[in-house]
């Protein structure tokens, strides 16, 4: 197989230059990878999607355990390469999925089918890809998330690297008792707020969630890292509205 390296798109954003590239990884038998960079920083790779997938799967399982077993309305903050959104759509319980991303380029990649899950997400009639600021929508005074006509059952967030390592400094305002309490009001009783983090569960942030929500659980998601030859870990927080 010939060496593959292609920059599929590159656009300026308020946070810097964002780029999508496709390449063959010679250390993995030329497996094709899709990678996103912001400036010189790697944001995501199709090689390590497990925790993003588990964000939806664990969140939906928690909703089942809370008695929500059908016709679920889900909001995902952050589109990325689409793994969290796609995992939600794989569940027949999901009636509607609203995915909010602040970067037009990321939504365009899916609409133009430049990424592997783009066609699925842009053609599934249950799924809407919306350009917007998730943090603003989550903490404004209105109930629900336009165009949803009802409160979501679950809000699954995958934007920042962790609750203390933000993609944008302004995002830090969300990780406060005041902002989380505003968002909690938007979720139905028995609903779930789920959050992905690149780091292991943080005791201080867990305590913050516990000060706002009725029950909080954390999950460590382990996955193979072929570069290190060992497991790597991310984490998922689940906060219940009871």
RAHU-V587593 format. One record per residue. N is the residue number from 0. PHI is phi in whole degrees, -180 to 180 (NA if undefined). OMEGA is omega in radians with two decimals (NA if undefined). D_CENTER is the distance of its C-alpha to the mean C-alpha in Angstrom with 1 decimal. Layout:
n = <N/N>
phi = <PHI/PHI>
omega = <OMEGA/OMEGA>
d_center = <D_CENTER/D_CENTER>
//
This chain:
n = <0/1/2/3/4/5/6/7/8/9/10/11/12/13/14/15/16/17/18/19/20/21/22/23/24/25/26/27/28/29/30/31/32/33/34/35/36/37/38/39/40/41/42/43/44/45/46/47/48/49/50/51/52/53/54/55/56/57/58/59/60/61/62/63/64/65/66/67/68/69/70/71/72/73/74/75/76/77/78/79/80/81/82/83/84/85/86/87/88/89/90/91/92/93/94/95/96/97/98/99/100/101/102/103/104/105/106/107/108/109/110/111/112/113/114/115/116/117/118/119/120/121/122/123/124/125/126/127/128/129/130/131/132/133/134/135/136/137/138/139/140/141/142/143/144/145/146/147/148/149/150/151/152/153/154/155/156/157/158/159/160/161/162/163/164/165/166/167/168/169/170/171/172/173/174/175/176/177/178/179/180/181/182/183/184/185/186/187/188/189/190/191/192/193/194/195/196/197/198/199/200/201/202/203/204/205/206/207/208/209/210/211/212/213/214/215/216/217/218/219/220/221/222/223/224/225/226/227/228/229/230/231/232/233/234/235/236/237/238/239/240/241>
phi = <NA/-68/-63/-120/-151/-142/-87/-80/-164/-153/-141/-77/-134/-60/-96/124/-82/-108/-138/-119/-134/-123/-150/-90/-101/-64/-75/-125/56/60/-59/-82/-118/-114/-133/-120/-124/-118/64/-95/-97/-76/-97/-162/-143/-71/-76/-127/-97/-60/-68/-63/-65/-67/-55/-72/-64/-68/-64/-70/-65/-64/-64/-58/-65/-89/100/-95/-124/-160/50/-89/-109/-122/-114/-115/-96/101/-91/56/-90/93/-70/-64/-63/-64/-63/-67/-68/-69/-93/-67/-68/-78/-90/-145/-135/-110/-110/-113/-139/-85/-105/-56/-59/-65/-66/-61/-58/-76/-66/-93/60/-81/-115/-58/-96/-61/-65/-61/-72/-85/-115/-69/-67/-79/-107/-122/-100/-119/-78/175/-95/-56/-65/-67/-66/-74/-119/-77/-82/-77/-81/80/-126/-56/-91/-62/-95/-144/-69/-74/-81/-142/-122/-116/-113/-144/-122/-85/-65/-166/-63/-122/-133/-101/-67/-137/-53/-64/-64/-60/-65/-74/-87/-134/-60/-63/-70/-64/-66/-64/-66/-55/-65/-85/-99/-66/-62/87/-86/-135/-107/-115/-138/-88/-141/-71/-101/-66/-54/-101/-62/-67/-70/-59/-64/-63/-60/-66/-76/-111/-99/-86/-158/-133/-132/-125/-131/-94/-107/-99/-150/-67/-117/-67/-75/-90/79/-126/-81/-112/-136/-125/-141/-130/-99/-124/-117/-98/-106/-116>
omega = <3.13/3.12/-3.12/2.96/-3.09/3.00/-3.04/3.13/3.11/-3.08/3.03/3.06/3.07/3.14/-3.11/-3.08/3.10/-3.07/3.07/3.12/3.13/-3.11/3.00/3.14/-3.07/3.12/-3.13/3.12/3.10/3.03/-3.13/3.13/3.00/-3.06/3.11/3.09/2.99/-2.95/3.11/-3.05/3.05/3.12/-3.06/3.13/3.09/3.12/-3.03/-3.08/-2.90/-3.09/3.08/3.08/-3.12/3.06/3.11/-3.06/3.12/3.12/3.14/3.08/3.08/3.09/3.07/-3.10/3.11/3.05/3.10/-3.00/3.12/3.04/-3.09/3.04/-3.01/3.01/3.04/3.06/-3.11/-3.09/-3.14/3.09/2.95/-3.02/3.11/3.14/-3.12/3.12/3.08/-3.11/3.11/-3.11/-3.09/3.10/-3.02/3.12/-3.14/3.14/3.07/-3.13/-3.05/3.08/-3.06/-3.06/3.10/-3.08/-3.07/3.09/3.13/-3.14/3.13/-3.13/3.12/3.10/3.09/3.13/-3.00/-3.10/-3.06/-3.11/3.14/-3.05/-3.08/-3.13/3.09/-3.05/3.09/-2.94/3.03/3.08/-3.00/3.04/3.14/3.12/-3.11/-3.04/3.08/-3.13/-3.08/-3.04/3.10/-3.01/-3.13/3.06/3.07/3.13/3.05/0.13/3.07/3.11/-3.12/3.08/3.10/3.03/-3.13/3.00/-3.09/-2.98/3.07/3.13/-3.09/3.12/3.12/3.11/3.14/3.12/-2.90/3.05/3.12/-3.11/-3.12/3.12/-3.11/-3.13/-3.14/-3.02/3.14/3.14/-3.11/-3.09/3.13/3.11/3.09/-3.14/-3.12/-3.11/-3.11/-3.03/-3.13/3.04/-3.04/-3.10/-3.01/2.86/3.13/-3.09/3.02/3.05/3.07/-3.06/3.00/-3.13/-3.12/-3.07/-3.12/3.14/3.06/3.12/3.09/3.09/-3.12/3.10/-3.08/-3.02/-3.01/3.11/-3.09/3.05/3.11/-3.14/3.00/-3.12/3.13/3.12/-3.13/3.02/-3.06/3.12/-3.13/-3.06/3.14/3.02/2.91/-3.08/2.88/3.10/3.10/3.01/3.02/-3.14/-3.02/3.01/-3.04/NA>
d_center = <33.1/33.3/30.9/27.9/26.3/25.1/23.3/21.9/21.1/21.4/21.1/21.8/19.3/20.1/18.2/20.2/20.5/17.4/18.4/17.4/19.8/20.9/23.2/25.1/24.9/28.6/27.9/26.1/28.8/27.4/24.1/22.2/19.0/16.7/15.7/14.4/16.3/16.7/20.4/21.3/18.1/16.0/12.2/11.2/13.3/13.7/15.8/13.4/10.5/11.7/9.6/6.2/8.7/10.2/7.4/8.4/11.9/12.8/11.6/13.7/16.5/16.7/17.1/19.9/21.5/21.6/23.5/21.0/21.8/21.6/20.7/17.3/15.4/11.7/9.5/5.8/5.5/4.8/6.1/7.2/9.2/7.9/7.7/5.3/7.3/10.3/10.5/10.6/13.3/15.2/16.1/19.2/18.7/16.0/18.2/15.8/12.3/11.5/8.7/9.4/9.6/12.6/13.8/16.1/16.3/12.8/13.5/17.0/16.0/14.8/17.7/20.1/18.8/18.7/15.8/16.4/14.0/15.0/18.0/16.4/13.7/16.3/19.1/17.9/19.6/17.2/14.4/14.5/12.8/13.7/14.5/14.3/13.6/11.0/12.9/16.1/15.4/14.2/17.4/20.0/22.9/22.4/21.2/18.4/16.2/18.4/19.0/18.4/21.8/20.8/18.6/15.4/15.7/12.1/9.4/6.1/4.6/3.0/6.0/9.1/10.6/11.7/13.2/16.2/15.1/13.8/13.1/15.6/18.3/18.1/14.6/16.7/18.2/15.3/15.7/19.1/20.9/21.8/18.4/16.8/19.9/19.6/16.1/17.5/20.2/18.0/17.0/19.7/21.8/20.6/17.0/14.0/11.6/9.0/7.6/6.8/9.7/11.6/14.7/16.6/16.6/18.4/21.3/21.5/18.0/18.5/21.8/20.3/18.0/21.2/23.1/21.1/19.9/22.3/21.0/18.4/17.7/16.0/15.4/16.0/14.6/17.2/17.4/20.2/20.5/23.2/24.0/24.9/26.2/24.5/21.4/18.5/16.2/12.8/12.3/10.6/12.1/13.1/15.3/17.7/19.5/22.9>
//
